[in-house]
Amino acid sequence: MGFNKTIFKVLGIEEEESTRIFLLLGMGFFIGIFLATLDVGASTLFLNNFDEETELPLAILLSGIFGIVATAIYNYFQNRISFGTLAAGSLIIITIILAGIEAGFRTTDDPLPLYFFAFTFIVPSNFIVLLIFWGSFGRMFNLRQAKRVIGSVDTGQLVASIIALFSIPLMLNYLDHTQDLLFVSLISVVGYLLVFLIILQKRLFIKGDKGKAQSIDYSTIIRNKYIALMALFVIISMIAINFVDYSFLNVTTKQFTEKELPTFLSLFEATVVIFSFLFQTFVTDKIIATYGLKVSLLINPLLIALFTALAIPIGFSLGYTGESDTIIYFFIIISMSKLFLASLKDALDGPAFKLYFLPIDGAVRFDVQTKIEGVITAFAGLIAGGLIILINTVNIFSLIHITVFTLPILGLWYLVTRKMHNNYKNTLQSTLIKNKKQNEIVAQNEYSLDRVLENEINSKAEDKVIYGLKLMEKLEPALFESTIVRLAEGESGKIQAYATEKLKTLDIEFERGTEIKKLAKQAVQDSDDSEVISVPADKLARLSKSIKVSDRILAAKLLRKLINDRNIFVLLELLRDIDPRAKMEAIITARKVKRPETWTVLVELLDSPTYCNAASSALCEAGERVLNHLETAFHKSGQSDQVMLKIVQVMGRIGGPHAIELLWKKIEYPDKRIVKQILLSFRYFDYQAQAGELANLTNLLENEIGKNIWNLAALIEIPSEDKRFNFLRDALKEEIASNTDSIYMILSIMYDPQSVQLVRENVESGTSDGIAFAIELLDLFLAPELKPKLFPLIDDIPIQEKVRQLQIHFPRENYNLIQVLNYLLNKNYNQTNRWTKACAIHCLAFLPEFRISRGLIAQLFNRDKLLHEVAAWVTFHKDRHAFDSVAERLTPEIKKYLEESIENNRLQEGLKDGYFLSIEIVMFIKTLPMFKDIKGILLCDLADKMTNLRLRSGQKLNFSASEQEEKIVIVADGEALLMNGDSEVMRLKTGDVFGNVFSLDERIEASHLVAFGDAVVFHLSVFDFYNVLANHHELAQRFIKNIYKNRKQIIS
């Protein structure tokens, strides 16, 4: 068992993949023997029996024809019959042909036609067996598995080829004739067929052949400039390769005897394979990553041009025919050309050229790739053979002139490569432009609450529209008013009825009503100008000071038409009214009259959970005039974080040059929450940074990349098999997702947002092609200094490799578990959020080797309840004496609270002991369907506002009349009955949530909650809930999705 695990580890495979891998390695082994023996055997037989100068070009020509026919037939049938049938049938045909050749050797007196045919059979058979091998590989693994095991499978095939090629000289000592190598190739193809039949019998293909792939015809390839250039690149490069092959085979026959020839060819081919393998393993990726695709494709023609330029004078001066004593020098330089050309074609040109298929439409990409790498490649061999025949028909031309003609072909290769790369960049750019309009809506909707809500209002489902309106009324009151007026004139009866009913409760309907008219008539009698409607200030003052709430509400409404310098004080008093309804009407009035005198009070109300959304809306309506006032309030000594965040949010909503200027002044603010809100504000109105602003954004971007790579490294250092660390691992994943969001948000401000959105979509597709395409898109517009920092982060490589590549820019050591947790514990809030920090502290309780540290003790004095509570819990359970010692330094109130919180909370029972710390409240609500996939840091803001209440059996939680709309209840343990008077409304079990904000249906009336047995209940004000939603658009977006998803599950 231990040996098996070692083998699996070496190959980089999982145990359940072992059967597929070993069968593929078996296929690769037989392919290696087949390719090596057929190539060396057939080539030797041809060269020893035919004139390479006159008959080799014809053989190359026919080889190309056979290749075209074979690949065209294969391409035709691959969309019409199953892959298993096609592959097995193709292998049987190859077996029959080889068996026929072998039988012919033993029965015919003149084997020369068989030698000729065997040589022309090399190209088509190579095409088909490789298509079958990689087709099988692609159908046996999904993309993730394929990327992980492809190295092992590819290496297995190369090793088999090397073994076979080095074995041929030894085999020749035991074989009577060179033609017996073809018998070995026959045996190997039979073995290949048997392994493939085993794969079919075991049903190891995970992808069925259902449906037909889309295809395009060759005329479309010619008409498409980019694809045509790719085809031309293949044709020109293959002509050059065939010219070099022709020169190599000619000069080789002059250098070696018939007996030496197969040994040399086998050893030379083995050297090519080894060189290709080493180059591909250690050099290819670095060249492509460092110098790009164009340079990668230009290396081969430039290098071969150098050898060819040397070969021409050497051949003319030292000789190139068999009669020359110094032909060895010409042979060496041609052999070097062949070695580099053949090895680099597989090791460098192949991987680089595959990336040029990425901009092609995915629906036809596979078909284009098959045609170019199959039929068109074979067609290139036909052209090459024809050209060589044409050249040889001219008497004055000889072998050296083939080398001379290779130079202009290499020049064409160079020019076509450059032209193709330019079109590649243009195609990528066209892809960006084509996707801008499509992605514009997506980019806008990601960063603002009002657009999230507008999405719901634009839904075709009436329930979704009405629910969106309910949220909009609380979160975006100004937007709600304009929307409700529009919908009141709509066609949907249910929505129109709801909108009309709402209009009656708003000041819009009031202004159409009769209350103002009555007072206006009285005012007209006392006025000299009958067109001026006014109410004396003293009358308004009396109304505003009335003990009746309705009078004060009326005063607030009257001021919307009658506000002036003499009665502004009345509005200011009403803005501080003790009754929520009167105060809310006053805020609405302040929003409509836009008087500067009200702004100070409105800013103060930004700190109120009940009124902050209405106050924020009022300040937004004031427009640019309020910006300087907001700037002053932002820098006010002792200003709360909540108000500063709201101020930045309001500035972003107002927009305009002055708002942008004020926001830019805060871009280096120490609190990352403020900076993130500034960035969100920029994205709200699609601001594009100017040249002088890019430096600050680059610093922010690099900071986010650094945090991302640190968290990725931490993620793999925390054991995934231990469930006690699941919450911490999830917290780190959420941090990584937040870092990633910030990276794309900053890029969207620095560069075109639609281009960045397209990059993100391709990265998040999770496919290797998509990620490679995304990197190529980024390469078009990303600043050069950012490429080595960002590309490894988004590239499809293991985390360890990401960390290694970014080590020079973002140094980081490897840590053990204790070290990682301690670093998370002590990192500042700009590097790690409070939820991740709390989870790290929580994990320390389960590590026996951890000893109480000063970093942990310091958290007991943290003002954040979430952190000092969990730190006290860990300290209490790890070292009671240390806890008692530290607790003496705490205030009596905090000490008593902590002792009560942690004493009954059992370490090993987790969430099952019925006692909940703040961190456990978050852990619990993360498991509820209503809060599924919502980040822990957002739920922490909700948990801060929750009250944890233990109820004995029969004990009540009353909802007063004024609180009926303001209560959200979560049953954390036990059961409870929701009552309305003496009537039972519903029974709530553990995990159930009650609150009208969670319902798409009619509201549920309830007066109190009764514990059915002992129960634990969390409850919070609905205004607190709305406040958290307003601060986090992503929370609102996810919450709405969960509401609809839960509704569908209930219905189903």
Residue pairs with C-beta under 8 A, 6 or more apart in sequence:
4 15
4 18
8 14
8 15
8 18
11 21
11 149
11 152
12 148
12 149
12 151
12 152
13 21
13 148
13 149
13 152
17 141
17 145
17 149
19 202
19 204
20 140
20 141
20 199
20 204
21 149
21 152
21 153
23 195
23 198
23 199
23 202
23 204
24 133
24 136
24 137
24 140
24 153
24 156
25 152
25 153
25 156
26 191
26 195
27 133
27 136
27 192
27 195
27 196
28 133
28 153
28 156
28 157
28 160
29 156
29 157
29 160
30 160
30 188
30 189
30 191
30 192
30 195
31 129
31 130
31 133
31 157
31 160
31 161
31 188
31 192
32 157
32 158
32 159
32 160
32 161
32 162
32 163
32 164
33 160
33 164
33 184
33 185
33 188
34 125
34 129
34 185
34 188
34 189
34 192
35 126
35 129
35 161
35 164
36 161
36 164
36 165
36 168
36 266
36 269
37 164
37 168
37 181
37 182
37 184
37 185
37 188
38 118
38 121
38 122
38 125
38 181
38 182
38 185
39 122
39 126
39 265
39 269
40 165
40 168
40 181
40 262
40 265
40 266
40 269
41 118
41 178
41 179
41 180
41 181
41 182
41 184
41 185
41 262
42 115
42 118
42 119
42 121
42 122
42 182
43 119
43 122
43 249
43 265
44 178
44 181
44 258
44 261
44 262
44 265
45 115
45 118
45 119
45 178
45 179
46 56
46 59
46 115
46 116
46 118
46 119
47 56
47 249
47 252
47 253
47 261
48 178
48 253
48 258
48 261
49 112
49 115
50 56
50 59
50 112
50 115
50 116
52 246
52 249
52 250
52 253
53 250
53 392
53 398
53 399
54 392
55 116
56 246
56 249
56 250
56 388
57 246
57 385
57 386
57 388
57 389
57 392
58 385
58 389
59 116
59 119
59 120
59 385
60 242
60 245
60 246
60 381
60 384
60 385
60 388
61 381
61 382
61 384
61 385
61 386
61 389
62 120
62 385
63 119
63 120
63 122
63 123
63 124
63 381
63 385
64 123
64 378
64 379
64 380
64 381
64 382
64 383
64 384
64 385
65 378
65 382
66 120
66 121
66 123
66 124
66 378
67 123
67 124
67 127
67 377
67 378
67 379
67 381
67 382
68 375
68 378
68 379
68 382
69 124
70 124
70 125
70 127
70 128
70 378
71 124
71 127
71 128
71 131
71 374
71 375
71 377
71 378
72 374
72 375
74 86
74 90
74 127
74 128
74 131
74 374
75 367
75 370
75 371
75 374
75 375
77 86
78 86
78 213
78 370
79 212
79 213
79 215
80 212
82 209
83 135
83 136
83 139
83 205
83 209
84 200
84 205
84 209
87 132
87 135
87 136
87 196
88 193
88 196
88 197
88 200
90 128
90 132
91 128
91 129
91 132
91 189
91 192
91 193
91 196
92 193
94 125
94 128
94 129
94 189
95 186
95 189
95 190
95 193
97 121
97 125
98 182
98 185
98 186
98 189
99 186
101 114
101 117
101 118
101 121
101 182
102 182
102 183
102 186
104 111
104 114
105 111
105 114
105 179
105 182
108 114
111 179
115 179
118 182
123 378
123 381
124 378
127 374
127 377
127 378
129 189
129 192
131 374
132 196
133 157
136 196
136 199
136 205
137 146
137 150
137 153
138 146
138 207
139 205
139 206
139 207
140 199
140 204
140 205
140 206
141 149
141 206
142 206
143 766
143 767
143 768
144 766
147 768
147 796
155 277
158 273
158 276
158 277
161 270
161 273
162 270
162 273
162 274
162 277
165 266
165 267
165 269
165 270
165 273
166 266
166 267
166 270
168 181
168 262
168 263
168 266
169 262
169 263
169 266
169 267
171 181
171 184
172 178
172 181
172 262
172 263
175 181
178 262
181 262
199 205
213 366
213 367
214 363
214 364
214 367
215 364
215 367
216 364
216 367
216 368
218 371
220 227
221 227
221 228
221 231
221 368
221 371
221 372
222 228
222 231
225 423
226 359
226 360
226 420
226 423
226 424
226 426
226 427
227 360
227 368
227 372
229 416
229 419
229 420
229 423
230 353
230 356
230 357
230 372
230 420
231 372
231 376
232 416
232 420
233 297
233 353
233 413
233 416
233 417
233 420
234 372
234 373
234 376
234 377
234 380
235 376
235 379
235 380
235 383
236 380
236 409
236 412
236 413
236 416
237 300
237 301
237 345
237 349
237 380
237 413
238 377
238 380
238 381
238 384
239 380
239 383
239 384
239 387
239 409
240 301
240 304
240 341
240 406
240 409
240 410
240 413
241 341
241 342
241 345
241 384
242 380
242 381
242 384
242 385
242 388
243 384
243 387
243 388
243 402
243 403
243 405
243 406
243 409
244 304
244 334
244 337
244 338
244 341
244 406
245 338
246 384
246 388
246 402
247 311
247 334
247 337
247 399
247 402
247 403
247 406
248 334
248 335
248 337
248 338
250 399
251 320
251 327
251 330
251 331
251 334
251 335
251 399
252 261
252 264
252 265
252 331
252 335
253 261
254 321
254 322
254 327
254 331
255 327
255 328
255 331
256 264
268 335
268 338
268 339
271 339
272 338
272 339
272 342
272 343
273 343
275 339
275 343
275 347
276 342
276 343
276 344
276 346
276 347
277 347
279 343
279 344
279 347
279 348
280 346
280 347
280 348
280 351
283 347
283 348
284 296
284 347
284 348
284 351
284 352
287 295
287 296
287 299
287 348
288 296
288 351
288 352
288 355
289 791
292 779
293 352
293 355
293 356
293 421
293 424
293 776
294 417
294 418
294 421
296 348
296 349
296 352
297 348
297 349
297 352
297 353
297 417
297 421
298 414
298 417
298 418
299 344
299 348
300 340
300 341
300 344
300 345
300 348
300 349
300 413
301 410
301 413
301 414
301 417
302 414
303 340
303 344
304 337
304 340
304 341
304 406
304 410
305 407
305 410
305 411
305 414
307 333
307 334
307 336
307 337
307 340
308 337
308 403
308 406
308 407
308 410
309 407
310 333
311 330
311 333
311 334
311 337
311 403
312 400
312 403
312 404
312 407
314 329
314 330
314 333
315 330
315 399
315 400
315 403
316 400
318 324
318 326
318 327
318 329
318 330
319 325
319 326
319 327
319 330
320 327
320 330
320 398
320 399
320 400
321 327
321 398
321 399
324 330
334 403
354 369
355 772
355 776
356 420
356 424
357 365
357 368
357 369
358 365
358 769
358 772
358 773
358 776
359 424
359 427
359 428
359 431
359 773
359 776
360 368
387 405
388 402
391 397
391 401
391 402
391 405
425 780
428 776
428 777
428 780
429 780
431 758
431 777
432 752
432 754
432 755
432 758
432 777
432 780
435 754
435 757
435 758
436 752
436 754
436 755
437 754
439 754
439 757
439 758
439 761
440 754
442 757
443 686
443 748
443 753
443 754
443 756
443 757
444 451
444 686
445 451
445 452
445 455
446 683
447 680
447 683
447 684
447 745
447 1033
448 680
448 683
448 684
448 1033
449 475
449 476
449 1029
449 1030
449 1033
449 1036
450 476
450 479
452 1033
452 1036
452 1037
452 1040
453 468
453 471
453 472
453 475
453 476
453 479
453 1036
454 479
454 483
455 468
456 464
456 465
456 467
456 468
456 471
456 1040
457 465
457 468
457 469
457 472
457 483
457 487
459 465
459 468
462 492
462 494
462 495
463 1000
463 1001
463 1047
464 1000
464 1044
465 487
465 492
465 495
466 494
466 495
466 498
466 1000
467 1000
467 1040
467 1043
468 1040
469 480
469 483
469 484
469 487
469 498
469 499
469 502
470 997
471 997
471 1029
471 1036
471 1040
472 479
472 480
472 483
473 480
473 502
474 613
474 1026
475 613
475 1026
475 1029
475 1030
475 1036
476 613
476 617
477 588
477 591
477 613
477 614
477 617
478 591
478 617
478 618
478 620
478 621
479 617
481 506
481 508
484 499
484 502
484 503
484 506
484 508
485 499
485 503
485 508
487 495
487 496
487 498
487 499
488 496
488 499
488 500
488 503
489 496
490 496
490 499
503 509
507 557
507 560
507 585
507 588
507 589
507 592
510 516
510 557
511 560
511 561
515 554
515 557
515 558
516 533
516 557
516 558
516 561
519 535
519 558
520 533
522 535
523 533
523 534
523 535
523 536
524 530
524 533
526 536
527 534
533 561
533 562
534 562
534 564
535 558
535 562
537 566
537 567
537 570
540 555
540 558
540 559
540 562
540 567
540 570
541 567
541 570
543 551
543 552
543 554
543 555
543 558
544 551
544 552
544 555
544 556
544 570
544 573
544 574
545 552
545 573
546 552
546 555
549 579
549 581
549 582
552 574
552 577
552 579
552 582
553 581
553 582
553 585
555 570
555 574
556 571
556 574
556 582
556 585
556 586
556 588
556 589
557 585
557 589
559 567
559 570
559 571
559 574
559 589
559 593
560 588
560 589
560 592
560 593
563 571
563 589
563 593
563 595
568 595
568 597
571 586
571 589
571 590
571 593
571 595
571 597
571 598
572 597
572 598
572 601
574 582
574 583
574 585
574 586
574 589
575 583
575 586
575 587
575 590
575 598
575 601
575 602
575 605
576 583
576 601
577 583
577 586
580 610
580 962
583 611
584 611
584 614
587 602
587 605
587 611
587 614
587 615
587 618
588 614
588 618
590 598
590 601
590 602
590 618
591 614
591 617
591 618
591 621
592 621
594 621
594 622
594 623
594 625
596 625
596 626
596 629
598 618
599 619
599 622
599 626
599 629
600 629
600 633
602 615
602 618
602 619
603 615
603 619
603 629
603 630
603 633
603 643
603 647
605 611
605 612
605 614
605 615
606 612
606 615
606 616
606 619
606 642
606 643
606 646
606 647
607 640
607 642
607 643
608 615
609 945
609 1021
609 1023
609 1024
609 1026
609 1027
610 1021
610 1023
612 642
612 646
612 1027
612 1030
613 1026
613 1027
613 1030
616 646
616 649
616 650
616 1030
619 626
619 630
619 650
620 650
620 653
620 654
623 654
624 654
624 656
624 658
624 659
626 650
626 654
627 651
627 654
627 658
627 659
627 662
630 647
630 650
630 651
630 662
631 662
633 639
633 643
633 647
634 644
634 647
634 648
634 666
641 671
641 673
641 674
644 671
644 674
645 673
645 674
645 677
645 1031
646 1031
648 663
648 666
648 674
648 677
648 678
648 681
649 677
649 680
649 681
649 1031
651 659
651 662
651 663
651 681
652 659
652 663
652 677
652 678
652 680
652 681
652 682
652 684
652 685
653 681
653 684
655 684
655 685
659 681
660 682
660 687
663 678
663 681
663 682
664 693
664 696
666 674
666 675
666 678
667 675
667 678
667 696
667 697
667 700
668 675
668 696
669 675
669 678
670 830
671 829
671 830
672 829
672 830
675 700
676 742
679 700
679 742
679 745
679 746
679 749
680 745
680 1033
682 689
682 749
683 745
683 748
683 749
683 753
686 753
687 749
688 749
688 752
689 697
689 749
689 750
694 750
694 783
697 746
697 749
697 750
698 750
698 783
698 785
698 786
700 742
700 746
701 743
701 746
701 747
701 750
701 786
701 790
702 786
702 789
702 809
704 739
704 742
704 743
704 746
705 739
705 743
705 789
705 790
705 793
705 806
705 809
705 810
706 809
706 810
707 735
707 739
707 831
708 736
708 739
708 740
708 743
708 793
709 793
709 802
709 803
709 806
709 810
709 812
710 810
710 812
710 831
711 732
711 735
711 736
711 739
712 736
712 799
712 802
712 803
713 799
713 803
713 812
713 814
714 732
714 815
714 820
714 823
714 824
715 729
715 732
715 733
715 736
715 799
716 799
716 800
717 814
717 815
717 816
717 817
717 820
718 725
718 728
718 729
718 732
718 817
718 820
719 725
719 817
720 729
724 843
724 846
725 843
727 839
727 842
727 923
727 926
727 936
728 836
728 839
728 840
728 842
728 843
730 936
731 835
731 836
731 839
731 936
732 836
734 835
734 836
734 935
734 936
734 937
735 832
735 833
735 836
737 935
738 833
738 935
738 937
743 790
743 793
744 756
744 757
744 759
744 760
747 756
747 759
747 782
748 756
748 757
751 781
751 782
752 781
755 777
755 780
755 781
758 777
759 774
759 777
759 778
760 774
762 770
762 771
762 773
762 774
762 777
763 770
763 771
763 774
763 794
765 771
768 796
771 794
771 795
771 796
772 796
774 794
775 791
775 794
775 795
778 787
778 790
778 791
778 794
779 787
782 790
788 805
788 809
789 806
789 809
789 810
792 801
792 802
792 805
792 806
793 802
793 806
795 802
797 805
803 812
815 823
817 847
818 847
818 849
818 850
820 840
821 840
821 843
821 844
821 847
821 850
822 853
822 855
824 832
824 836
824 837
824 840
825 837
825 840
825 841
825 844
825 853
825 855
825 856
825 859
826 855
827 837
833 937
834 864
834 866
834 867
834 937
834 940
835 866
835 922
835 935
835 936
835 937
835 939
835 940
836 936
836 937
837 867
838 866
838 867
838 870
838 918
838 919
838 922
838 940
839 919
839 936
841 856
841 859
841 867
841 870
841 871
841 874
842 870
842 873
842 874
842 919
844 850
844 856
844 874
844 878
845 873
845 874
845 877
845 878
845 907
850 878
851 878
852 875
852 878
852 879
852 882
856 871
856 874
856 875
857 871
857 875
857 882
857 886
859 867
859 868
859 870
859 871
860 868
860 871
860 872
860 875
860 886
860 887
860 890
860 898
861 868
861 889
861 890
862 868
862 871
865 918
865 944
866 918
866 919
866 922
866 940
866 943
866 944
868 894
868 898
869 898
869 901
869 902
869 917
869 918
869 919
870 917
870 918
870 919
872 883
872 887
872 898
872 901
872 902
873 901
873 902
873 905
873 917
875 882
875 883
875 886
876 883
876 902
876 903
877 902
877 907
887 895
887 898
887 899
888 895
890 898
901 915
901 917
902 917
904 913
904 915
905 913
905 915
905 916
905 917
905 920
906 913
906 915
910 920
911 920
911 923
911 924
914 950
914 973
914 1014
914 1016
915 1016
916 924
916 948
916 972
916 1016
916 1018
918 940
918 943
918 944
921 943
921 946
921 948
921 972
921 1018
922 936
922 939
922 940
922 943
924 972
925 931
925 939
925 942
925 943
925 970
925 1018
926 934
926 936
926 939
927 991
928 970
928 991
928 993
929 1042
929 1045
929 1046
929 1049
930 993
930 998
930 1039
930 1042
930 1043
930 1046
931 939
931 1039
931 1042
932 1042
932 1045
933 1038
933 1042
934 1035
934 1038
934 1039
934 1042
935 1034
935 1035
938 1028
938 1032
938 1034
938 1035
941 1028
941 1031
941 1032
942 1020
942 1024
942 1025
942 1028
945 1020
945 1021
945 1024
945 1025
945 1028
946 970
946 1018
946 1019
946 1020
947 1018
947 1019
947 1020
948 972
948 1016
948 1018
949 957
949 1016
949 1017
949 1018
949 1019
950 1014
950 1015
950 1016
951 957
951 974
951 976
951 1009
951 1011
951 1014
951 1015
951 1016
951 1017
952 1011
952 1014
953 1011
953 1012
953 1013
953 1014
954 1010
954 1011
955 1010
955 1011
956 1008
956 1009
956 1010
956 1011
957 969
957 976
957 1008
957 1009
957 1017
957 1019
958 1007
958 1008
959 967
959 1006
959 1007
959 1008
959 1009
963 1021
964 1005
964 1006
964 1007
965 996
965 1003
965 1022
966 1021
966 1022
966 1023
967 995
967 1019
967 1021
967 1022
968 993
968 994
968 995
968 997
968 998
968 1019
968 1020
968 1021
968 1022
968 1025
969 976
969 978
969 988
969 993
969 994
969 995
969 1009
969 1017
969 1018
969 1019
970 992
970 993
970 994
970 1017
970 1018
970 1019
971 988
971 989
971 990
971 991
971 992
971 993
971 1015
971 1016
971 1017
972 990
972 991
972 1016
972 1017
972 1018
973 990
973 1014
973 1015
973 1016
974 990
974 1011
974 1012
974 1013
974 1014
974 1015
974 1016
975 987
975 988
975 989
975 990
975 1011
975 1012
975 1013
975 1015
976 987
976 988
976 1009
976 1010
976 1011
976 1012
976 1015
976 1017
977 984
977 985
977 986
977 987
977 988
977 1009
977 1010
977 1012
978 984
978 985
978 986
978 987
978 988
978 994
978 1004
978 1006
978 1009
979 985
979 1006
979 1007
979 1008
979 1009
979 1010
980 1005
980 1006
980 1007
981 1007
985 1004
985 1005
985 1006
986 994
986 1004
987 1012
988 994
988 1009
994 1004
994 1006
994 1009
995 1022
995 1025
996 1003
996 1004
996 1022
997 1022
997 1025
997 1026
998 1043
1000 1043
1000 1044
1000 1047
1009 1017
1011 1017
1028 1035
1029 1035
1029 1036
1029 1039
1030 1036
